[in-house]
């Protein structure tokens, strides 16, 4: 028998507080490249 786990909306972070946004706003360029394999100008 399979067990299923669900996340409810209350436990999800706001998108502006997500790990991705923290990396984008405050991470170094090296960390950003290592995590995404892309440079910051690729998103502009």
C-alpha positions as CSV (number, residue, x, y, z in Angstrom):
1,X,0.0,0.0,0.0
2,X,1.3,3.5,-0.9
3,X,1.4,6.3,1.6
4,X,0.8,9.8,0.3
5,X,1.8,13.0,1.9
6,X,0.3,16.3,1.1
7,X,1.3,19.9,1.7
8,X,-1.3,22.4,2.5
9,X,-1.2,26.0,1.4
10,X,-0.6,27.2,5.0
11,X,2.8,25.4,5.2
12,X,4.2,26.9,1.9
13,X,6.4,29.9,2.0
14,X,5.5,33.1,0.2
15,X,7.3,33.2,-3.2
16,X,9.2,36.3,-2.1
17,X,10.7,34.3,0.8
18,X,11.6,31.2,-1.2
19,X,15.1,29.8,-1.4
20,X,15.2,30.6,-5.1
21,X,14.5,34.3,-4.4
22,X,17.0,34.5,-1.6
23,X,19.6,33.1,-3.9
24,X,18.6,35.5,-6.7
25,X,18.6,38.6,-4.5
26,X,21.5,37.9,-2.0
27,X,23.6,35.0,-3.3
28,X,27.0,35.5,-4.9
29,X,27.4,35.2,-8.6
30,X,29.4,32.0,-8.1
31,X,26.6,30.4,-6.0
32,X,24.0,31.5,-8.5
33,X,26.0,29.9,-11.4
34,X,26.6,26.7,-9.4
35,X,22.8,26.3,-8.5
36,X,21.4,27.2,-12.0
37,X,24.2,26.8,-14.5
38,X,23.2,30.3,-15.7
39,X,24.5,33.8,-15.2
40,X,22.4,36.6,-13.8
41,X,22.2,38.5,-17.1
42,X,20.4,35.4,-18.6
43,X,17.4,36.5,-16.4
44,X,17.4,40.1,-17.4
